[in-house]
Amino acid sequence: MQKAKTLTIAVTGVCAIILFAVLITSMSKLFKELPFKPTLADLGNPGCEIDPLDNNARPIVTISRSTEFLYPKWNETVLRFNYSEEVDFVCPGSVLLNSSQEILQGKCYNGTTFIINDQHINWSALKCAYNRSLIGTIRATKNKCNSNAGKELEIGFELTDGRFLRTILICFDPETQLAFWTYIKQIASINKRFRAYSTPPLWSSGQNIYNISDDINSLYTNANQRRTINQLLDLQANSTKYIKKQKESNHFLSRGHMAARADFFYPIQQNATYFMPNAAPQWQSLNKFNWNQTEVDVRNYASNHGVDLQVWTGVHGVTTLMNNNTQLPTKLYLYVNASTKALPVPEIFYKVVYNPDTGKGVALIGVNNPYNSTFIPICEDVSSKITWLRWNKDDQMKGFCYACTISSFRNVVEAVPSVDDKGLLLQLLV
């Protein structure tokens, strides 16, 4: 019996020695891969934790070689990284201060410290020499959309290593020169976004997007839109019957964001919303009130429920007003040149909001005509069931609104991408 016990102890000891040797070998391999020699205490450290918005000159942080933006987890304000996790510090279109590089690679060490070029660098020392007018890039992909009727565009940031950090995907209609829709992911942490908004950047048309010669931005000026609309309606050029003076009324056409500035987390993403293909002629009465509330409600739903939502925002149809001479409904456009008409004033704006985790969603529709008091919904209004909406849907001066199931809406607006519609996106108990 004594010999058996001795043998057991010996075997146990040998196993322990073997396990210890395996551990040492694994640690040695880990050490060789690192640019410094960690201590045993390092191996148990909690990793890194940084506030990505503690200064608006901070670089964007991505997982090494990734094309995805990183965001804090739901209800948090910090980014967390595991010990030795590889990350990239990126200043799109700029360089990091005290460096000539757009991208610096590093590894998480501890707390707010990273290993960059074999040196311990604190997050507080990492800043970009940003050009404040930077809004990124808009470019065409090689893809088609909406059954080949549209061309796919993307807005984002081209990096010197060939990566593209996308913020907005667009299905653009070459015929109308407006987007069929834009697509974004509405993140759960959106209400922790950067909010110290500065003066917005100037709107940009991008390059090789439009096939009409005019500066798209100038077509939206109060004087130009009044002249164009009045020409279509056979009114005097300076008549303010429909297009009011901007400082006196909300009855004029604004550059209505599809993907809103506040839908994005980082300052550079917010600036990137100022490309003209991300806008459509929207009556300011809708833009300022009920459509703004719609945008707020969608962000709040994502934030309150801790879900990342898929959101398509688009336009459909053409708004009409009565011609002064013929008394017939006349379609409105911001670009008219002989027989060529483009940039129609949409009949409706819509948001298709979808939770890919549950298959639940809803189509939210805004009527884009403050002079139309007798509109007919294009699909059955189910807004009474959507209790998380805070709009004043029946207020004409704030823009009539309603809601439909995604399936019933797609029966009319076929440009909307197909999703597996499993029911309405309802309020959950949180």
HUFEN-V103139 format. One record per backbone hydrogen bond with DSSP energy under -1.0 kcal/mol. CO is the residue of the C=O (numbers start at 0). NH is the residue of the N-H. Records with the same first field share a line. If there is no record, write none. Layout:
CO: NH, NH
//
This chain:
0: 4
1: 5
2: 6
3: 7
4: 8
5: 9
6: 10
7: 11
8: 12
9: 13
10: 14
11: 15
12: 16
13: 17
14: 18
15: 19
16: 20
17: 21
18: 22
19: 23
20: 24
21: 25
22: 26
23: 27
24: 28
25: 29
26: 30
27: 31
28: 32
30: 33
38: 42
40: 43
41: 44
46: 110
47: 80
49: 78
50: 53
54: 57
56: 127
59: 89
61: 87
62: 65
72: 75
78: 49
80: 47
81: 84
84: 107
85: 63
86: 105
87: 61
88: 103
89: 59
90: 93
94: 128
95: 98
100: 95
101: 90
103: 88
105: 86
106: 114
107: 83
109: 112
110: 48
111: 122
112: 108, 109
113: 120
114: 106
115: 118
118: 115
120: 113
121: 124
122: 125
126: 96
127: 129
130: 133
136: 155
138: 153
142: 151
144: 149
145: 148
149: 144
150: 171
151: 140
152: 169
153: 138
154: 166, 167
155: 136
156: 164
158: 161
162: 158
164: 156
167: 154
168: 182
169: 152
170: 179, 180
171: 150
172: 176
175: 342
177: 172
179: 314
180: 170
181: 312
182: 168
183: 310
185: 308
186: 189
188: 191
189: 192
194: 196
203: 275
216: 219
217: 220
220: 224
221: 225
222: 226
223: 227
224: 228
225: 229
226: 230
227: 231
228: 232
229: 234
232: 323
235: 238
241: 243
244: 247, 248
249: 251, 284
250: 243
251: 283
253: 255, 281
255: 279
259: 262
260: 263
264: 193
265: 269
266: 270
267: 271
269: 272
270: 273
273: 203
274: 277
275: 278
277: 257
279: 255
281: 253
282: 285, 286
283: 287
285: 290
288: 292
289: 293
290: 294
291: 295
292: 296
293: 297
294: 298
295: 299
296: 300
297: 301
298: 302
299: 303
300: 304
301: 306
308: 185
309: 353
310: 183
311: 351
312: 181
313: 349
315: 346, 347
318: 331
320: 329
322: 326
327: 322
329: 320
331: 344
334: 341
336: 339
339: 336
341: 334
342: 333
344: 318
346: 367
347: 315
348: 365
349: 313
350: 363
351: 311
352: 361
353: 309
354: 358
358: 421
359: 354
361: 352
362: 403
363: 350
364: 401
365: 348
366: 368
368: 371
381: 384
382: 385
384: 386
385: 388
391: 394
392: 400
394: 397
397: 289
399: 366
401: 364
402: 381
403: 362
404: 408
405: 409
406: 410
408: 411, 412
412: 415
418: 420
422: 360
423: 425
//
